[in-house]
Amino acid sequence: MTGNYTQNFLVGGNAFYNRPNFIQETKNDLARNEAGNVVYKRDTEHKIIRIAKYVFSIIIFPVGIYNVIHAIVGKFVLPASFTSLADVTNNRMETDLEIKFSGGWVYKRIALEFDGYKIDAMIMGKPATLNNGKWVLGSNGNGEFYEDKISGPSDFKRIVSNLEGNAILFNYPGVGASTGMPSRQAMEKAYQTMLHFLEDQNDGIGAKQIIGYAHSIGGASQGDALRSHELKKNIKYVFVNSRTFSDLETTISTIFCSPMGFLAKVFGWNMDSVQSSKNLKAAEIILQSASVNDCEELQDSSKIINDGVIYKEASLGKVLLDDPETPRKNKVFIGVPELHNDQLSFKSRDFIVERINELLKTA
């Protein structure tokens, strides 16, 4: 059984892509500067409590200053937040969307809301798969937008296609048309809201299988969100971390300098992917750049290399593989020849999709 949103909007005669003015509606959606109508809302705390916290942060001067600096540091942690809304809209409009679906992709821009934040998101799928319950939740790198994943033959789109699945993508708070300022907690809650929307059997998608596919800092945000999210027993999960760091302080320190890494830690941005991975109960795939000819499973860290952004010592895969306390059950470590921002080869994508499907069968 799938959720009401699926039944009323994604499949059958009422599906958005079956509307007579579907193409024009899609173009209008893409042209909007702001996020669209909210289709799903989730509040993690009462509005009065949020207002009280805001007032408290103003009255208690050090708290307010800390929050401001946290947001400023967040702008640099998420450089995509510096890109103007007009530029993001232009990129979205220029995207070569196959809106004349004819057996291909169809897209629907939506918005989800939590605690006053409005998150710009995109549903991507095919008419033949939108009711199959298999969904991929994409989590961006720090310089990415969801628009990057739907433009042209991207890695993400090819992996979703090979999985015969569908996807939901979103921009972090403060990025693109998503409202608010960059905040680690807001990133965590945004991801959880997307996950709730996929899981919700009554008002959401009602997914049966969920694959979290995260790149770089997206893996850290995914990990933050999963620490406090209770996975559903009737849903199969696999989470993928593609070229993710161990923790943000170490990564910034190795790329720039130790004081900058320390600054990120002091102001609440030391996202720890290692501990998140150790605590995760679901199946997980860790992709890391490695000295390999083709994609292959790794049993130790000897082949992991600097990926052009993340030094091998700061990579999630190396730190986990070198730690004897890392739980290895349901974890697959994969070395890929591609560097941090490279597109994956056909062989790498096929290898990864095969492992995802294997893990879903045993989940």
Phi, psi and omega in degrees: 000136180250164184291166181299326180298317179297311184296324186268345190224332187258341183224163175079192184295335180270003182301145184301328183278355176263358179291143183297333181252029184306313184297314180293321178298320179296316178298319179296319178299316182293331185278347182290135175287324184264163175295156186275201180292140181284125179257348182206132183231138180217123177252127181270345175208157183295147182302322180298321179294320179297317179295318180299319178296320180296314179297318179301318181294333178282318182292314179274096191307313181299325179294316179298317179298317179301315181296321179296314181293323176302317180292322179294314177300322179299327177299324180278329174295324178245078182300340176300338181290345178278342182290133183293150180299323180297319179294320179296318179297317179298318178297321180294318182291330181275351180300135182280072181283136178274065186287342169275083199299312175034056180088355180255202184287148167234150186229146175219119177278130181225176173225143174239154185228141171215137174045038179088350175275137176249120187253123178282129185217165180222130172266136181226130179190190177233146180309327182284343185245347189296348178249012185270356175080005183255115188229140176251128177256112183272137179232119192284158165288173189288342179251012186257160170236157177298333178302329179295327185281338181261356182269123176065196183275069182286161174308311185300312182297320180293321179294316178300318180296315180294331177282350186056045182239193179230172183215154168233132183236155180206159172259141181297157174308133181086359180246132180060227181271002175285134189276171177091182177254153177303131181209137180298317179293323179293322176299316180299314182289329177297314179298315180298324178295318176299319181293318177300318180299318178292321185281331189298116182278345184260311185243000183243208183287322183072046182293150176257331177226134179232126176246113174275119182242108187239142179241134173056239182295340176299327177293323178291318178295319176301315179297317177304314184294322185284342180300322184247012180256129180273114180289146184274139184290335183266011179237140176266134184235145165220133179243133183244129173248110182261110175053057183259154180273167178285306173208155190288325179300312180297319181296311180296322180296321181284328180281316185249274180198161183300319179302323179291322176296320179295321179299317178299321180292314183300322183260030164083018184249015181277076181292124186253097181285334183294307182295322178300316181295318180297326182276345185292131181268341182274170177294146184216140174243129176247115177263131178220143177297136186213161177278078181224151177283317177231167177302133179208155177287144181250135176258341175214180188265007189297334183264352181292138184232169169298135185259012180096343175230306182262124176292149185302325181294337181258007182278145180301315183300314182295314183297319179292315182293331180276351182261113181296344180271000178291123176291125185264350180295134179064018175246135177235124177257126184235128174266130178241145180286345183282147177277186194307310185253014179284149169290142179286148177286166177302318181297317180296316180296316180297320180297315181293315180299319179299316180292321178301312181296324177297316181291326177296325180294328184260358182293000000 
